[in-house]
Amino acid sequence: MYKLRHFLYCRPDRVFILFCLLAIFIFLRSNACPATLRLSSNPSNPEPLIPAQVWQLYTTVGPREITTTHQDAFKATKIAANLAATWFPVDGDWSYRFIGTSSGARFVKEHFKDQQEVLDVYTSLRVPVMVSDFLRYLLLAGDGGVYVDSDVEMIKPLQDWVPEPYRNVTRAMIGIEKDHAAEDEPDGWSFRFVQHTLMTAKAHPIMINMVRNITDKMLELSHEKNTPMSQLELHDRDVVRITGPRGFKDVVFEHLSREVGERIGWRNVTRITEPKLFGDTLIVPINFFAAGQQHSGSDGASPDRRVQHYWSGTWRHWDESMS
């Protein structure tokens, strides 16, 4: 103790040195545990805005309480097998996951366990296309990544999908599928966004809002008709406005409008030939995800093509065309 007092007394500046050493020691001790967190935020090794994972799905739910047999499921998956092979092994660190009926239900229960209404709606749906639609939104809301239908072929490597100028800001990339709305169409019925290929960050507002809207609309419909959801008579117009292109288009435009602070509609993106950024969401021309159609100026040989969609409708697996 005497030597320490003598040390400090003889050289007052040593007090400052001792204080600095003590401060460094305390700082290192207090930050020892979160070291991995600091590493993950290193700008030279940033986390991707859109997770590097690909999702495809096949569910065997059918009308009412009828489900397809394993033989029927095998037929449908065999039809899509050649196209699915283009997605794996995927580029670099991208992962691939195929979701079936059971694994889809497990995913929803795990990721939405605190949202009982979402679980109730998902487990009650009996229209195959609505189950397929709802599950793709749930997958991306829960984990993010790229969702593609089983009749979609990869043309361009995944890491090249988002154009270079937009890669540091894009959290969702949405393609145009149909684009021949007329100026006298106030609602743009002949304009729609792609649903067979989706690319978003985890918990992106577009996917979160789709999940919320589908849940609310199905509960409302069940209440209006005083009928359990699993027994509802649903028509094409219900599919279109709840899980399908109309419901999706409305949610996308609502998000774009919030991102830029003004009303955005189909007139803001019709006939675009270059990607157009609205906040965190990149709207891309028709040839990115919907090339080769006989309308809307679609070009099957466009260098912009990221995928090729073959319109097999594999979700209609009880249809006679699948036999």
N, C-alpha and C positions, 0 to 999 in steps of 0.2 A: 504493500500500500504506500509506504514511504517513497519507494522508487517511482511509482506512478504519479504521486503528488509532485515529486521533484521534476519528473519528465514534463508535466504540464506547466509547472511554475517557471522552469528555466526557458521554455520555448512556447510562449502563448499561441503561436501560429499552429503548434501541434494539436491544440484543441480542435481547430477547424478540420485538420486532417483526420483526427479520430472521429469526429462527427460525420464526416463524409463516408468513411469506411462503414460506420454503423448504419447509415442511411442506405448504402448499397446493399448491405447484408439483409436488412429488413425488406427492401424491394424485391430482392431475389427470392426470399422465402415466401413472400406473399403472392408471387407470380409463378411459382414453380408448377402448380397444378394446371393452370390454363394454357400451358405452352402449346399444346396441340391446337387450341383455338386460335392463337396468334398465328400459327403456321398456316392454318386454313384460310386466313384472311390476307395472306401474303399476295400482293398484287402480281408477282411473277408466277403465281400458281393459283389463279382464281377458280372458284367453283363455277361450273357452267350455269348459265341462266336457265337453260333447258336441259334436264337430266338426260344422260346418254343411255337411254333405254327404249326399246321398241316393244310395243304391245300388239298382239293379235288375239282374237277370241273366237270361240265357237260355243254357243249354248244350245242345249237340247230341249229347252222349254217349248211347248206347243200350245195350241188353242185349248182353253179351259184347263182341265186337269190332265190332258193327254200330253205325254212327252214322247220324243222319238226314241226308237230303240238304238242299241249300240250299233246295229248293222246300218241303220239310216245315218247315224253320226259318222260312221266309217266312210260311207259313200260321199258325204259332203266334204269331209276333211281330205279325202283322196283327190277330189276335184281341185281343191285349193293347194295341194301339196307342192306342185311344181312352182307355183308363184311364191309360196311361203319360203321356199328354199333360197330365194333371192335375198331374204332378210337375214340369213345366218349362214356362216359366221359373218357378223356385221363388222363395220370398219373400226379399227383401233380399239378403244375401250368401250364401245357400245355393247350393251347386253340385249338379249332377246328373251321374251317371255310369252308363252302361249297360254291363254286362260280358257279353261273349260267351265262347265256349269258349276262343279263343286268348288274349284279354286276361285271362281268369280264370287261365289257366295261367301267364301272365307275372307276374301279381300274386303268385301263390303262390310262384313261384320267387324273386321279388325280395324278398318280405317274410319268407320262411321258408327262405332259402338255407342257413342254418346248422342247420336241423332236417331232416335227410335222411329220417327216418322219416315226418314229416308229408308231405313231397313224395312219397314212395313210396306212401303210402296214397291221397293225392289223385289221383295219376295212374293208380292201379290200379282205382279204383271204376268199376263198370259199371252200377250201378242209378241211373237218372236222379234219383229223388227224394233219394237219399243224396248224390249229387254236388251237387245244389242246396242241400241242408241244410248240407253241409260247407263249401261255398264261402261261404255267407252268414256263417257263424261266422268263417271265415278273413278275410273282408273287414273285419268289425268288430273282430276281434282285431288286425289289422294297421294299420287306419286309423281305425276308429270312425265314428260318424255314424248315419244311419237306413237300415235295410234294409227294402224292401217288395217283396212278390211282384208279378208283372206283372198280376195280376188284382185289385189293390187300388187303390181310388180315394181321393184325398186329399179330405177334407171340411173340415177346419179347418186354417188356416195353421200351418206348422211351428213358428214362433216361439211359438205359443200352446199347443203340445202339453203341455209340463210346466206344471202349475198354478203360479201366481206364488209361493206360500209355499215351494215346493220347488226353485226354479230355481237357487239358489246351492249346493245340496248334492247334487242328483241327477246321478249318473254312469251310471245305467241306469234305463230305464223299461220295465217288463214288464207286459203285459196278460194278463188271464184270458180263456180261450177256451171252456172247458167247465167247468161248476160245478154238478153235481148228484150229487156223491158222497154216499153215505149214511154215517151214523155207524158202521155195522158194517163199513165197508170200511177195513181197516187201511192199505192202500196208496193209497187214494183213486184208484182206477182211473178214476172218472168226473170227475176234475178234471185239467185241463191248462192250460198257458200257451200264449199265442199265439206262433207261430213265423213267421207270414207278415209280421209287422210288428215290427221290433226297433229299439231306440234305446239306444246305449251309447257310452261314452267309448272312446277308443283303448286297447287292451290291458286292457280291463276283465276282472276275474277270471272272470266268468261265461263270456265268450267264450274266454278263454285255457284255461279248464278244459274247455270243450266240445271244443276242438281236441285237447287232450291225451287226453281220454277216448275220443274217436272213434279216434284214432291207436292207443291202447293196446288197445282192444277189437278193432279190425280185425286188428292184429298177432297178438293172442291167438287169434282165431278161425282165422286162416290157419295158425297153428302147431298148434292142436288138430286141424284137419282135414288137416294136411300137404298143403295146396293153396295155390298162388299166389293172392293176393288177387283178381287179375283173373279167376280161374276159380271163385271161390267160389259155391256155390249159396246165395243169401240169401233168407230168407223174410220175410213181413210182420213177424213178431215180432222179427227181427233189426233191421229198419229202425226199428221203434218204440223199441227199447231202446238202439240205438247213436246214430243221428243224429236220431231222431224225438222225439215228445212225451214218452215215458217218460224217455229219456236227458236231455232238456233239463230236464224238471221236477226230476229228481234233482239236477242241477247247480245250478239256481236255489235250491232249498231248502237245499242245503249252503252256498251263499254267504250266504243270509239268516241262517242259523244262526251262521255265523262272525262276521257283522257285529254281531249283538246278543248273542252269547255264550250262547245257549240254543237248544234244538232247536225249529226252526220247520217246520211241515208245513201241509198243505192246510186243516186246521181253523183255522189262524191267519188265513187270508185268504178263506175261503169266504163268499160272499154279501155281500162288502163293497160299500158304496155310495159310499164316499169313498176317495181314494188313501191308501195306508198305506206309510210310510217305514220301511225297515230299513237303517240305516246309510247307504250311498250309493245304495241301490236302491229305487225307487218302484214298488210294485205297484198297478196301477190297476184299477178295476172293469171288468166285462165289456163295458160299452157303449163304453169308450174305443176298443178295437180290434176288438171282435167283436159289434157291434150287429146286430140284425135276424135273429138265429137263432131257431129254433123250440124253444128250451130254455133253461134256466139263468137265466130272468128277463131275457133279452136284449130290448132295446127298440130297434127300428129307427128310432124318431123321437127318441131321446134327445139332449138338447143336449150330452151328454158326447162324442158321436161325434167321433173324430179321423179315422177312415178308414171306408170301406165295403169289405168283402171279398166278392167275388162267387163264390168257390169254383169257379173254372174248371178248376183242376188243370192249368195249362199246362205243368207239368213232365212230364205224361204225353203227350208229343208224338208217340209212336208209336201211341197208342191210336186205335181206329177212330173215336172221336168227333171226332177232329181232322181227319178226311178230308172 
